[in-house]
């Protein structure tokens, strides 16, 4: 908080901010906003990208991949996932799938998030 006040004061002295604008820099940022669930993000991703899919990759393939991902890491708000839970999910997928397939799943997950 102190650094925000110092920054605002410096910008005021330089004339970059007017006296009515300093509150913009000093107000605390909200802690956590409500995050959208991973399955909802996938629906948005699917609606946006599926018309452009061509070749051997079908909508059914993407849906099945995403179902497998959710079976491993569960459907939580996207902001609640931590690196450790995603690494554990990757390891669990690696138990039954080839490394190339796991990378494909993680690529899909990365695109959705």
C-alpha positions as CSV (number, residue, x, y, z in Angstrom):
1,X,0.0,0.0,0.0
2,X,2.8,2.4,0.8
3,X,4.4,2.0,-2.6
4,X,1.0,2.9,-4.2
5,X,0.9,6.1,-2.1
6,X,4.5,7.0,-3.1
7,X,3.7,6.4,-6.7
8,X,0.6,8.5,-6.6
9,X,2.4,11.3,-4.8
10,X,5.2,11.2,-7.4
11,X,2.8,11.3,-10.3
12,X,0.9,14.2,-8.7
13,X,4.2,16.2,-8.3
14,X,5.0,15.6,-12.0
15,X,1.6,16.8,-13.0
16,X,0.6,13.4,-14.6
17,X,-2.3,13.0,-12.2
18,X,-4.7,15.7,-11.0
19,X,-5.7,15.9,-7.4
20,X,-8.9,14.1,-8.1
21,X,-7.3,11.1,-9.7
22,X,-4.9,9.9,-7.0
23,X,-7.6,7.6,-5.5
24,X,-7.3,5.4,-8.6
25,X,-3.9,4.3,-7.6
26,X,-4.4,4.1,-3.9
27,X,-7.6,2.1,-3.6
28,X,-7.0,-1.5,-2.7
29,X,-7.7,-4.0,-5.4
30,X,-10.6,-6.5,-4.8
31,X,-9.4,-9.8,-3.4
32,X,-11.0,-12.5,-5.5
33,X,-13.7,-12.2,-8.1
34,X,-16.1,-15.0,-8.9
35,X,-14.4,-17.4,-11.3
36,X,-16.1,-19.3,-14.1
37,X,-16.1,-23.1,-13.9
38,X,-13.8,-25.0,-16.2
39,X,-16.7,-26.7,-17.9
40,X,-18.3,-23.3,-18.7
41,X,-15.0,-22.1,-20.2
42,X,-14.9,-25.2,-22.4
43,X,-18.4,-24.5,-23.6
44,X,-17.3,-21.0,-24.7
45,X,-14.1,-22.4,-26.2
46,X,-16.0,-25.1,-28.1
47,X,-18.6,-22.6,-29.4
48,X,-15.9,-20.2,-30.7
49,X,-13.5,-22.8,-32.2
50,X,-15.6,-25.7,-33.4
51,X,-16.8,-24.0,-36.7
52,X,-13.2,-23.8,-37.8
53,X,-12.1,-27.3,-37.0
54,X,-11.2,-29.4,-40.0
55,X,-9.5,-32.6,-40.9
56,X,-9.3,-35.6,-38.5
57,X,-10.1,-33.6,-35.4
58,X,-13.8,-33.8,-34.6
59,X,-16.0,-32.3,-32.1
60,X,-16.5,-35.7,-30.5
61,X,-12.7,-36.1,-30.1
62,X,-12.5,-32.8,-28.3
63,X,-15.5,-33.5,-26.1
64,X,-14.0,-36.9,-25.1
65,X,-10.6,-35.4,-24.3
66,X,-12.2,-32.7,-22.1
67,X,-14.4,-35.3,-20.3
68,X,-11.2,-37.3,-19.5
69,X,-9.5,-34.1,-18.2
70,X,-12.5,-33.3,-16.0
71,X,-12.5,-36.9,-14.7
72,X,-9.0,-36.3,-13.5
73,X,-8.9,-32.7,-12.2
74,X,-12.6,-32.2,-11.5
75,X,-14.7,-29.2,-12.5
76,X,-13.8,-26.3,-10.2
77,X,-13.8,-22.5,-10.8
78,X,-10.9,-21.8,-13.2
79,X,-9.2,-19.5,-10.7
80,X,-9.0,-22.2,-8.1
81,X,-6.7,-24.5,-9.9
82,X,-3.1,-24.6,-8.6
83,X,0.0,-25.9,-10.3
84,X,0.3,-28.8,-7.9
85,X,-3.2,-30.1,-8.7
86,X,-2.6,-29.8,-12.5
87,X,0.8,-31.6,-12.2
88,X,-1.0,-34.4,-10.2
89,X,-3.6,-34.5,-13.0
90,X,-0.9,-34.8,-15.6
91,X,0.7,-37.7,-13.7
92,X,-2.6,-39.5,-13.4
93,X,-3.3,-39.1,-17.1
94,X,0.3,-40.4,-17.8
95,X,-0.6,-43.7,-16.0
96,X,-3.0,-44.7,-18.7
97,X,-2.2,-42.6,-21.8
98,X,0.9,-42.2,-24.0
99,X,3.0,-39.1,-23.5
100,X,1.9,-37.6,-26.8
101,X,-1.7,-38.0,-25.9
102,X,-1.2,-36.4,-22.5
103,X,0.5,-33.5,-24.2
104,X,-2.5,-33.2,-26.5
105,X,-4.9,-33.1,-23.5
106,X,-2.8,-30.5,-21.7
107,X,-2.7,-28.4,-24.9
108,X,-6.5,-28.4,-25.0
109,X,-6.6,-27.6,-21.3
110,X,-4.2,-24.7,-21.8
111,X,-6.3,-23.4,-24.7
112,X,-9.5,-23.5,-22.7
113,X,-8.0,-21.8,-19.6
